Amino acid sequence: MVLRASPSLQNRITPPVGGALPTFVEGDLLFGRADLETVIEGNAVLRRGDMVIRADRLEYYAPDDLAKARGQVRINRAGNVYEGPELELKVNQFKGFFTAPRYRFLQNDAHGEASRIEFVDDKHAIVQDATYTTCRRLPGPSWMPDWILRAATLQIDNAEQVGYAENATLSFKGVPILPIPALSFPLTDQRKSGVLPPLIGLDNVNGAELTVPYYWNIAPNRDATFWPVVMSKRGINLGAGFRYLEPSYSGQVRADVMPADRLRDATRWGLSYTHQGTPDSRIAAIGPVGLSINFNRVSDDQYWRDFTRTNPALAQRLLPNDLGLNWSRDNLSVNLRTLKWQTLQDTDAPITPPYDRLPQLTMRYGRVNVGGFDYTLEADYTRFRSDPLMTLQPNGQRQFALLQLSRPWISSLGFITPKLQLHATSYQFDTPLTNGERAARRVLPTVSLDAGQIYERDTSFFGRSVRQTLEPRALYVNTPYRDQSLLPNYDSAASDFNFTSIYLENAFVGQDRISDSNLLTLGVSSRLHDIASGAELVRFGVAQRLRFKDQLVTLPNSATVSERLSDILVGASLNWDPRWSFDSTVQFNPKTRQSVRATLGGRYSPGNYRVISAAYRFQRDASEQIDIGWQWPINDLWGDRGQELGAGRGQGEGRWYSVGRLNYSLAERKLVDSVIGFEYDAGCWLGRLVFERLQTSTSSANQRVMFQLEFVGFSRLGANPLKTLKENIPRYQFLRDPVESPSRFSNYD
């Protein structure tokens, strides 16, 4: 048996297919001549493919494929509905006219009225004296939509999914707010070329801002955007961006230039470019070669502070300029990289620039289960460059190799993995070290034994069937001491103390420091899993290191580690109810009986558009902060719970929402960063008012006010705060976010 596709079930039926489909007619009275004309009177219906015509009287002329309808005429074509008193239409070509029609479009639920519609073909129509709105029609002759577009001529292009309005006026609450000689707007969420709605903002650094972007939809896989910005306190900023997407590569470039910045009395500019791809080398022995580019440059040291929102990639003080080639085949991978930093200095808070890598060549070869053994070989050659006056170290080059050999035994009870590592490093310096040497070498072995067990049992807690685990784990590491105090530190730093790093052999990241170790890490964790779904409901863990001798290898200006017992790590998470989530990690010093670091976080989310999250972060003698974020309907305060319409559809008309995030420093007793706002959902339009404050230094902050009107299914006016809300509020949801395009069968007649 073979299933065959039916044209009648296609979401869009083209004219060639529609012309071959049968035509069905019905009504109270039918008469006419075979293969010439058919007349239907009373409840007349003509149906073909995805189109239905209903009227009091309908005449169909077969030779011309022409339908004439009078009296309460209604067309439903692929979900788009037109109603009026009189219609003439060539059915398959969908060419003709409709007098005094009312219409409703399926894709965005927009509707309106006109004096006449000319159907040019199945994808194009011209509407005279048109109105256009997405506001829901309410009963009563005096009803007026909250917003409406009136146009002398409205052209509908369903091929490009675009509407073109001429001599138009946009009115809101009965007040004309935007006269428009010519306007194009999308009929769906698809991209289109044209001038985008202006963006208006207010900023304490830039003053009043006006942005008029232009979007150029070059091709389905290429587009460009141009955005001139007028800033009342600073001048004009010209920005442009270009994106491309191909089967084997993609990228985007973005540039901004301010020819005359009155704030700094200088020309300011920023440029960023990213590219990722794996083009084919067209050499059979090599095959595809990966190429990655990350280029970022700005005009001056103050750019990151003055242009915090112009380009997020440039809103930091360390800007990477990275070019990489990578190749892999089977178990071998090779990478070639050049990395050069642009460091933006601040006289009040200078930073030591990181080392440039000009170049870096790495190789890795690995095999698993070769006679039960796993092994890897890593090699690295890097030439480091920086300003010796800033780093107080000589520039140089480093060769590094690491051989790892392990033999894991894994069973249902647990695992045991002995491992041998051999580190070999060689340096050559441009200038001598303090001991007069221009070269150095280091060879170090590391032996480790990692073992753990997993016990399980089925039980129940609070009437819920769960599977409980008990997972003890032990890691022993032994690395002999080698004096590394004279070696430069190009890329090493102390590992963050957490549940991942505590089970690592080296106390440092990078290759310039390898810690001498004779220690045992002991830990145990326990988890509860829901038997039905497998979801983790509860997790608890504790771990500590036991040091058998002092750790003598340290970072520059750091003390020897002599404590025999490390701080204790305690972590727990709770997800017993999908609405609630808790997570915590505490680093506790048993000697002082005080916590060194702590992170406690929780989230309550009982449904769509309802989320409250809070976090407490503490680091002794450094910082102590509280972070609170939320999105919640204000109507809940007076008992209006709204409707459950699903994600991306809001909770009904007339709903207010409070949104925000506050980061407060308890140590400094001040608000660090804050985003506070309100959203209003009127059904066919949304209003947003958001205040943002971002700390840029200990004594300065950027503040701005964003107000936006979104006419649902049409356009937006004002400054767009949606990106700010999404980036700052955990699990923030858009009030309108199309999930999928509607099908004609959702409005089937």
C-alpha positions in Angstrom: 0.0 0.0 0.0 1.4 3.4 -1.0 0.1 6.7 0.4 -0.3 9.5 -2.1 -0.3 13.2 -1.3 -3.6 14.9 -1.9 -3.6 18.5 -3.4 -6.7 19.3 -1.4 -4.7 19.0 1.9 -1.9 21.4 0.8 -1.7 24.6 2.9 -1.3 26.6 -0.3 -2.8 25.5 -3.6 -1.1 27.1 -6.7 -3.2 28.1 -9.8 -1.8 25.2 -12.0 -2.9 22.8 -9.3 -6.2 24.6 -8.6 -7.2 24.6 -12.3 -7.2 20.8 -12.3 -9.3 20.5 -9.2 -13.1 19.9 -9.5 -15.6 22.7 -8.8 -18.6 22.0 -6.5 -21.7 24.1 -6.4 -24.8 24.0 -4.2 -27.8 26.1 -3.3 -31.6 26.3 -3.0 -32.1 26.5 -6.8 -29.7 25.6 -9.6 -30.2 26.0 -13.3 -28.2 26.8 -16.4 -26.6 25.1 -19.4 -24.0 22.4 -19.2 -20.4 23.5 -19.7 -21.6 27.1 -20.3 -23.1 28.8 -17.3 -24.6 27.8 -13.9 -26.9 30.0 -11.8 -27.4 29.3 -8.1 -30.0 31.2 -6.1 -30.5 31.1 -2.4 -27.6 30.0 -0.1 -25.4 29.7 -3.1 -22.0 28.0 -2.6 -19.1 27.5 -5.0 -16.1 25.5 -3.7 -12.8 24.7 -5.4 -9.6 23.7 -3.6 -8.8 26.2 -0.9 -11.5 28.7 -1.9 -15.2 29.0 -1.0 -17.6 31.6 -2.3 -21.0 32.1 -0.6 -23.8 34.5 -1.7 -27.5 35.0 -2.2 -27.1 34.6 -5.9 -24.1 33.3 -7.8 -23.5 32.9 -11.5 -20.6 30.8 -12.9 -19.5 31.0 -16.5 -17.4 27.9 -17.3 -15.6 29.0 -20.5 -14.2 32.2 -18.8 -14.0 30.6 -15.3 -15.9 33.7 -14.1 -18.0 33.9 -11.0 -20.4 36.8 -10.4 -22.0 37.0 -6.9 -24.6 39.3 -5.4 -26.0 39.7 -1.9 -24.1 38.9 1.3 -21.1 37.7 -0.6 -18.3 36.0 1.4 -15.0 34.5 0.2 -12.8 32.3 2.2 -9.5 31.8 0.4 -6.9 29.9 2.3 -8.1 31.4 5.5 -8.4 35.0 4.3 -12.0 36.2 4.4 -13.6 38.9 2.3 -17.3 40.0 2.7 -19.4 42.5 0.7 -22.4 43.1 -1.6 -20.9 42.4 -5.0 -18.1 40.3 -6.5 -16.8 39.4 -10.0 -13.9 37.0 -10.0 -12.0 34.7 -12.4 -11.8 31.8 -9.9 -8.6 30.0 -10.7 -6.6 33.2 -11.5 -8.2 34.9 -8.6 -8.6 38.1 -10.7 -11.5 40.5 -10.4 -13.0 43.0 -8.0 -15.0 43.2 -4.8 -17.2 46.3 -3.9 -17.4 47.8 -0.4 -15.7 44.8 1.2 -14.8 43.9 4.7 -11.7 41.7 5.1 -9.7 39.7 7.6 -6.2 38.2 7.0 -5.3 34.8 8.5 -1.6 35.4 9.2 -1.9 38.3 11.7 -5.6 38.5 12.3 -5.7 42.0 10.8 -9.0 43.3 9.4 -10.5 46.4 7.8 -12.9 47.9 5.3 -12.6 49.5 1.9 -14.6 51.0 -1.0 -13.2 48.5 -3.4 -10.6 45.7 -3.8 -9.0 44.8 -7.1 -7.6 41.3 -7.1 -4.7 41.4 -9.5 -3.8 37.7 -9.2 -3.7 35.0 -6.5 -0.9 36.9 -4.6 -1.6 40.6 -5.2 -4.5 42.9 -4.5 -5.1 46.7 -4.5 -7.4 48.1 -1.8 -9.0 51.6 -2.2 -9.9 53.8 0.8 -8.6 51.1 3.1 -8.5 50.7 6.9 -6.2 48.3 8.7 -6.0 47.2 12.3 -5.5 44.1 14.5 -7.9 45.2 17.2 -10.7 42.8 18.0 -14.0 43.9 16.6 -16.5 44.6 19.4 -20.3 44.7 19.0 -22.0 48.0 18.4 -22.0 50.6 15.6 -19.9 53.1 17.6 -17.0 50.8 18.0 -13.6 52.3 17.1 -10.3 50.3 17.3 -7.6 51.6 19.7 -5.3 51.9 16.7 -6.1 52.1 13.0 -4.2 52.7 9.8 -6.2 54.6 7.1 -4.8 54.7 3.6 -5.9 56.0 0.2 -4.4 53.0 -1.4 -3.3 49.7 0.2 -1.4 47.1 -1.9 -1.3 43.6 -0.6 1.6 41.5 -1.7 1.3 37.9 -0.5 4.3 36.8 -2.5 6.6 38.9 -0.4 4.1 39.0 2.6 4.2 42.8 2.6 1.7 45.6 2.6 2.3 49.0 1.0 0.2 52.0 2.1 0.1 55.4 0.3 -1.3 58.6 1.8 -1.8 56.9 5.1 -2.3 58.1 8.7 -1.8 56.0 11.8 -4.2 56.9 14.7 -4.0 55.8 18.3 -7.0 56.3 20.6 -8.6 58.5 18.0 -5.6 60.8 17.8 -3.6 60.9 14.5 0.0 60.3 15.6 1.9 59.6 12.4 1.1 60.9 8.9 2.8 58.7 6.4 3.1 59.5 2.7 4.3 56.0 1.9 4.7 53.0 4.2 5.5 49.3 3.8 4.8 46.8 6.7 5.0 43.1 7.1 1.9 40.9 6.9 3.8 38.1 8.8 6.9 37.9 10.9 9.0 37.4 7.7 11.8 39.8 7.0 11.4 42.6 4.4 13.4 45.6 3.1 12.4 49.1 4.1 12.6 51.8 6.7 12.0 50.4 10.2 10.0 52.2 12.9 12.0 55.1 14.5 13.5 54.5 17.9 13.3 57.2 20.5 15.2 57.1 23.8 16.5 59.2 26.7 19.9 58.7 28.2 21.9 60.7 30.8 25.1 60.4 28.7 23.7 60.8 25.1 20.7 62.9 25.9 17.6 62.4 23.6 18.2 59.8 20.9 16.5 59.3 17.6 17.3 56.3 15.4 15.8 55.7 12.0 17.0 52.2 10.9 16.8 50.9 7.3 16.7 47.1 6.7 17.8 45.6 3.4 16.7 42.0 2.9 19.3 41.2 0.2 18.6 37.5 -0.1 17.1 34.8 2.1 20.6 34.2 3.5 22.0 37.8 3.5 20.8 41.1 4.9 22.1 44.5 6.0 20.9 47.2 8.4 21.8 50.9 8.5 21.0 53.0 11.6 21.8 56.7 11.8 21.4 57.9 15.4 21.0 61.5 16.4 22.2 62.2 20.0 21.3 65.6 21.4 24.4 65.8 23.7 26.9 64.2 21.4 26.1 64.4 17.7 25.4 61.9 14.9 26.4 58.2 15.0 26.3 56.2 11.8 26.0 52.5 12.1 25.7 49.6 9.7 25.7 45.8 9.9 25.8 42.9 7.4 25.0 39.3 8.0 25.4 36.2 5.8 24.6 32.5 6.1 25.8 29.8 3.8 25.7 26.0 4.2 29.3 25.8 5.3 29.9 29.2 6.9 28.3 32.3 8.4 29.2 35.6 9.9 28.4 39.2 10.6 30.1 42.6 10.5 29.1 45.7 12.4 30.6 49.2 12.3 29.8 52.5 14.0 31.4 55.9 13.5 30.7 59.2 15.2 32.5 61.9 13.1 32.4 64.5 15.8 31.6 63.5 19.4 31.0 66.7 21.3 31.4 64.7 24.6 35.0 63.8 23.9 35.8 66.3 21.1 37.0 63.5 18.8 36.0 61.1 16.1 34.8 57.8 17.7 34.4 54.5 15.9 34.0 50.8 16.6 34.2 47.7 14.4 33.4 44.0 15.1 33.5 41.0 12.8 32.7 37.4 13.4 32.9 34.4 11.1 32.5 30.7 11.6 32.7 28.1 8.9 34.2 24.8 7.6 34.9 25.3 3.9 36.2 22.5 1.8 39.9 22.8 1.0 39.2 20.8 -2.3 42.2 18.6 -1.4 41.1 15.0 -0.9 43.9 14.4 1.7 42.9 17.4 3.8 39.1 17.8 3.4 37.2 20.6 5.2 39.2 23.1 7.3 37.5 25.2 10.0 38.0 29.0 9.9 37.0 31.3 12.8 37.4 35.1 13.0 36.6 37.3 15.9 37.8 40.9 15.3 37.0 43.8 17.6 38.6 47.3 17.5 37.6 50.7 18.9 38.9 54.2 18.6 39.8 54.9 22.2 40.0 53.8 25.8 36.7 55.4 26.8 34.6 53.7 24.1 33.3 50.8 26.3 32.0 53.3 28.8 30.4 55.8 26.4 28.8 53.2 24.0 27.5 50.6 26.4 24.6 49.6 24.2 25.7 50.5 20.6 27.5 47.2 20.2 27.5 44.6 23.0 30.7 43.0 21.7 32.6 46.3 22.3 31.2 47.1 25.7 34.2 45.6 27.6 37.7 46.6 28.3 39.4 43.5 26.8 38.7 43.2 23.1 39.9 40.0 21.4 41.1 39.9 17.9 41.3 36.2 17.1 41.9 34.3 13.9 41.8 30.5 14.0 42.2 27.5 11.6 41.3 24.0 12.8 41.4 20.6 11.1 40.5 17.2 12.4 40.3 13.7 11.1 39.5 10.5 13.0 41.4 10.9 16.3 43.7 13.8 15.4 42.9 17.5 15.6 45.2 20.5 14.8 44.5 24.2 15.5 46.4 27.3 14.4 45.5 30.5 16.2 46.6 34.1 16.4 45.2 36.2 19.3 45.8 39.9 19.8 44.1 42.0 22.5 43.1 45.6 22.6 43.2 46.7 26.2 41.1 49.7 27.1 42.8 51.3 30.1 41.2 53.4 32.8 43.5 55.7 34.8 41.4 55.1 37.9 41.5 51.3 37.5 44.4 50.1 35.2 44.6 46.5 34.3 47.5 44.4 33.2 47.0 43.4 29.5 46.9 39.7 28.7 49.5 38.2 26.4 49.0 38.1 22.7 49.5 34.7 21.1 51.3 35.3 17.8 50.9 32.5 16.9 49.6 29.4 18.8 49.7 25.9 17.3 48.1 23.0 19.1 47.7 19.3 18.3 45.7 16.6 20.0 45.6 12.8 19.3 43.5 10.5 21.4 42.3 6.9 21.5 39.9 5.1 23.8 39.7 1.4 24.7 42.9 0.3 23.1 43.3 -3.0 24.9 41.3 -1.4 27.8 43.5 1.7 27.9 42.7 5.3 27.0 45.4 7.7 26.0 45.8 11.2 24.6 48.8 13.3 23.5 48.5 17.1 23.4 51.2 19.4 22.1 51.2 23.2 22.1 53.6 25.9 20.6 52.8 29.5 21.5 54.7 32.7 21.1 53.7 35.3 23.8 53.8 39.0 23.2 52.9 41.9 25.6 54.4 45.1 27.0 57.2 44.0 29.4 56.9 47.3 31.3 53.3 46.4 32.2 53.7 42.6 32.7 57.2 42.8 34.3 58.1 39.6 32.5 60.1 38.8 29.4 58.3 37.9 26.2 59.0 34.5 24.8 57.9 31.2 23.3 56.7 28.1 25.0 56.5 24.4 23.8 54.3 22.2 25.9 53.4 18.5 25.7 51.1 16.4 27.8 50.8 12.6 27.6 47.9 11.0 29.5 47.4 7.2 29.9 44.5 5.7 31.9 42.9 2.3 32.4 39.3 2.7 33.5 37.3 -0.2 35.1 33.6 0.6 35.0 30.8 -1.6 36.3 27.3 -1.2 37.7 28.7 -0.8 41.2 31.0 2.1 40.2 34.4 2.9 38.6 38.1 3.0 39.3 40.5 4.9 37.0 44.3 5.0 37.5 45.9 7.6 35.4 49.5 8.7 34.5 50.3 12.1 33.2 53.6 13.4 31.9 54.1 17.2 31.4 57.0 18.5 29.4 57.5 22.3 28.9 60.3 24.3 27.3 60.7 28.1 27.2 62.9 30.5 25.1 62.9 34.1 26.2 63.6 37.3 24.3 65.4 38.8 27.4 67.1 36.9 30.2 65.4 35.9 33.4 66.5 37.3 36.8 69.0 34.4 37.0 70.5 35.3 33.6 69.0 32.3 31.7 67.3 32.7 28.3 65.8 29.3 28.4 64.1 26.9 30.8 62.7 23.4 30.9 60.3 21.5 33.1 59.3 17.8 33.1 56.7 16.6 35.7 54.8 13.3 36.1 51.5 13.1 37.8 49.9 9.9 39.1 46.2 9.9 40.1 43.6 7.3 41.1 39.9 8.2 40.7 37.3 5.9 42.2 33.7 6.0 43.0 30.6 3.9 43.6 26.9 4.3 42.9 24.3 2.7 45.1 20.6 2.9 44.2 17.3 2.1 46.0 13.7 2.7 45.2 11.8 4.4 48.0 9.1 7.1 48.5 9.0 10.5 50.1 5.8 12.4 50.8 3.9 9.8 48.8 6.1 10.1 45.7 8.0 7.2 44.2 11.6 8.1 43.8 15.0 6.4 43.1 17.7 7.5 45.6 21.4 7.3 44.9 24.4 7.4 47.1 27.6 8.2 45.2 30.9 8.3 47.2 34.0 9.4 45.3 37.7 9.6 46.0 40.6 11.1 44.0 44.2 10.7 45.0 46.8 12.9 43.2 50.6 12.8 43.5 52.8 15.3 41.6 56.4 15.9 42.8 57.7 19.4 43.5 59.6 21.3 40.8 60.8 24.8 41.4 58.8 27.0 39.0 59.2 30.4 40.7 61.5 31.8 38.0 59.2 30.8 35.2 57.0 33.5 33.7 53.3 33.3 34.1 51.8 33.8 30.6 48.4 32.1 31.0 48.0 30.3 34.4 45.5 31.2 37.1 44.1 29.5 40.2 41.2 27.3 39.4 37.9 28.3 40.9 37.1 26.2 43.9 34.0 24.3 43.0 32.6 20.7 42.6 34.3 20.4 39.2 37.8 21.7 40.0 38.1 19.9 43.3 38.3 16.6 41.3 41.1 17.9 39.0 44.7 17.0 39.2 46.1 20.5 38.8 45.2 23.4 41.1 45.8 25.8 38.2 44.4 26.5 34.7 46.9 27.2 31.9 50.3 25.6 31.3 52.8 27.8 33.2 52.1 26.4 36.7 51.7 22.7 37.6 50.9 22.3 41.3 52.9 19.8 43.4 50.3 17.6 45.0 50.0 14.8 47.5 46.4 15.0 48.4 43.2 13.0 48.6 39.8 14.5 47.7 36.8 12.8 49.3 33.3 13.5 48.4 29.8 12.1 48.4 26.6 13.0 46.7 23.1 11.8 46.8 20.2 12.4 44.4 16.5 11.7 44.2 15.1 10.9 40.7 11.4 10.7 39.8 10.9 7.1 38.8 8.2 7.9 36.2 10.0 10.7 34.4 13.7 10.3 35.4 13.8 14.0 36.4 16.3 15.0 39.1 14.3 16.2 42.1 16.9 16.6 44.8 20.7 16.7 44.8 23.1 17.0 47.7 26.8 16.9 47.7 29.8 17.5 50.0 33.6 17.4 49.2 36.9 18.2 50.9 40.6 17.9 50.2 43.1 16.3 52.5 46.6 17.5 51.9 49.5 15.4 53.1 52.2 18.0 52.5 52.5 21.7 51.7 51.8 22.9 48.2 55.0 24.9 47.4 54.2 25.8 43.8 52.1 29.0 43.7 51.3 32.0 41.5 53.5 35.1 41.8 53.0 36.9 45.1 51.0 34.1 46.5 51.7 32.2 49.8 52.5 28.5 50.2 49.4 26.4 50.8 50.0 24.6 54.1 46.5 23.8 55.4 46.1 20.1 55.7 42.3 20.3 55.3 40.8 22.4 52.6 37.6 24.3 52.9 34.5 22.1 52.7 32.2 22.4 49.7 28.5 21.8 50.3 26.0 22.0 47.6 22.3 21.3 47.2 19.5 21.8 44.7 15.8 21.2 45.0 13.3 20.8 42.1 10.6 18.8 43.9 7.8 20.9 42.4 8.2 22.3 38.8 7.1 25.7 40.1 9.9 25.9 42.6 13.7 25.7 42.1 16.5 26.1 44.7 20.2 25.8 44.2 23.0 26.6 46.6 26.8 26.2 47.1 28.7 27.0 50.2 32.5 27.0 50.8 33.1 26.6 54.5 36.3 27.0 56.5 36.3 24.4 59.3 39.2 26.1 61.1 37.6 29.5 61.4 34.1 28.0 61.3 33.0 30.7 58.8 31.8 30.5 55.3 34.3 31.8 52.7 31.9 32.0 49.7 28.3 31.3 49.3 25.7 31.3 46.5 22.1 30.8 47.3 19.4 31.0 44.6 15.8 30.3 44.1 13.0 30.7 41.6 9.3 30.5 41.7 7.4 30.2 38.4 3.8 29.0 38.7 2.9 29.6 35.1 3.5 31.7 32.0 4.5 35.4 32.7 4.9 34.7 36.4 8.4 34.3 37.6 10.4 35.6 40.6 14.0 34.8 41.1 16.4 35.7 43.9 20.1 35.1 44.5 22.5 35.9 47.3 26.2 35.9 46.6 28.8 36.3 49.2 32.7 36.3 49.2 34.3 37.2 52.5 36.2 40.4 52.5 35.3 41.0 48.8 31.6 41.4 48.0 28.1 40.6 49.2 25.2 41.1 46.8 21.5 40.4 46.5 20.0 39.9 43.0 16.2 39.9 42.5 14.5 39.5 39.1 10.8 39.2 38.3 8.0 39.3 35.7 4.5 39.2 37.2 1.0 40.4 36.3 -0.1 43.3 38.5 -3.7 42.4 38.0 -3.1 39.4 40.4 -3.2 41.9 43.3 -6.9 42.4 42.8 -7.8 38.8 42.0 -7.7 38.9 38.2 -5.7 35.8 37.2 -6.1 36.3 33.5 -6.4 33.6 30.8 -4.0 30.8 30.1 -3.5 31.4 26.4 0.0 29.9 26.2 3.5 31.2 25.8 3.8 34.1 23.4 0.2 35.2 23.6 -0.1 37.0 26.9 -2.9 36.5 29.4 -5.7 38.5 27.8 -6.6 42.1 27.3 -6.3 44.8 30.0 -3.4 43.2 31.8 -0.6 45.1 33.6 2.8 43.4 34.2 5.7 44.5 36.4 9.2 43.5 35.2 12.6 44.2 36.7 15.9 43.2 38.1 17.7 44.7 41.1 21.4 44.1 42.0 22.2 45.5 45.5 25.6 45.5 47.2 25.2 45.0 50.9 28.9 45.8 51.4 28.6 49.2 49.7 25.0 49.7 50.7 24.0 50.9 47.3 22.1 49.7 44.2 24.6 48.5 41.5 22.5 47.7 38.4 18.8 48.0 38.1 16.1 47.5 35.4 12.5 48.3 36.4 9.5 48.6 34.1 5.9 48.0 33.4 4.1 46.4 30.4 0.5 46.8 29.4 -1.3 44.4 27.2 -4.4 45.9 25.5 -4.8 43.0 23.1 -4.0 44.7 19.8 -1.3 47.0 21.2 1.3 46.8 24.0 2.9 49.5 26.0 6.2 49.3 27.8 8.0 51.8 30.1 11.4 50.7 31.4 14.1 52.4 33.4 17.6 51.1 33.3 20.7 51.9 35.3 24.1 50.3 34.6 27.2 50.9 36.7 30.2 51.8 34.5 32.6 52.7 37.3 32.7 53.3 41.0 31.5 56.8 40.5 29.5 56.8 37.3 26.5 55.0 35.8 24.5 55.1 32.6 20.8 55.7 32.9 18.1 55.7 30.3 14.4 55.6 29.9 12.7 53.4 27.3 9.1 53.9 26.2 7.6 51.8 23.4 4.2 51.3 21.8 3.8 48.0 19.9 0.9 47.8 17.5 0.5 44.0 17.3 0.9 42.6 13.8 1.9 46.0 12.4 4.8 48.0 13.9 6.6 49.4 17.0 7.3 53.0 17.9 9.8 54.2 20.5 12.9 52.7 22.2 12.9 48.9 22.2 13.5 47.5 25.7 12.8 43.9 24.9 16.5 42.9 24.5 17.3 44.5 27.9 14.4 42.7 29.6 15.4 39.3 28.0 19.1 39.7 29.0 18.5 40.8 32.5 15.4 39.0 33.8 15.8 35.2 34.1 13.0 33.3 32.2 11.4 36.5 30.9 8.7 35.8 28.3 7.6 38.1 25.4 3.9 39.0 25.5 3.8 38.4 21.8 6.1 35.8 20.3 4.8 33.9 17.2 5.3 30.1 17.7 4.1 29.0 14.3 2.3 30.4 11.3 -1.4 29.6 11.2 -2.7 27.1 8.7 -5.7 27.7 6.4 -7.3 24.7 8.1 -7.4 26.7 11.4 -10.0 29.0 9.6 -11.6 26.4 7.4 -15.0 27.2 5.9 
